[in-house]
């Protein structure tokens, strides 16, 4: 799934600085994500990981530097918001609406009718294992199922960029590992560029081709760890020597960043 290295990046930050008032949030952050690449951001709380996602999504503007992404395209067409999907730590589902209508929401905002959207909605619900829960309300779902619904809502737009901000942090380990495995299958099928924020070393290594380690105050990237294990990756990868070695490298980078 790794894109050709000669392919221009789909996401790029060039010397980006971000400030909230007098607080320096990001200090000279540069990174690139190629089409179809899976990259994780890992670092302590407050290091600006979520701020990087917001910049890529066009929800914040840098004080200095340049951000390139489909959501920030300039010119007559402006940003291609439909090309970018954002999955937050909380599922942010509409409690009064069915799973089907929650997944329909981004298409509805694009002007797609319920009838026209129905085939895409049913297909993506089947893909995330929620075909039998299309009529359920969020209150009837487990935490893992709510997150599956949130991811389905992101996938239904067929995005080129998938941004995920600690989506599995509140889930138990078994559910989290299952969703990690499923997420890689969905990512491989859709061929998206994925930028994934997590606090979990194991999660970052399992999912990613590259792990970018950030230090805090101000936020900056201090290390990059490649994970060359080919896809598809199944649960057995978590017991492989290559997995343990990559986890050690990331942990050492985090220790250095915190020093």
Protein Blocks (a to p, Z undefined) as FASTA:
>chain_A
ZZcfklccfbdcehiacdehjbcfbghiacdddehiacdddddehilmmmmmmmmnopac
cfbdcdddfklcgcjklpafklpccddfbloiafkbcfklmmmmmmmmnopafklmmmmm
mmmmmmnopmmmmmpcfklpcfklmmmmmmmmmmmnopabdcdehkllmpcfklmmmmmm
mmmmmmmmnopacddddfbfklmmmmpmbdcdddehiaddfbdcddfbccdddfklmmgf
klmmmmmmmmmmmmmmmZZ
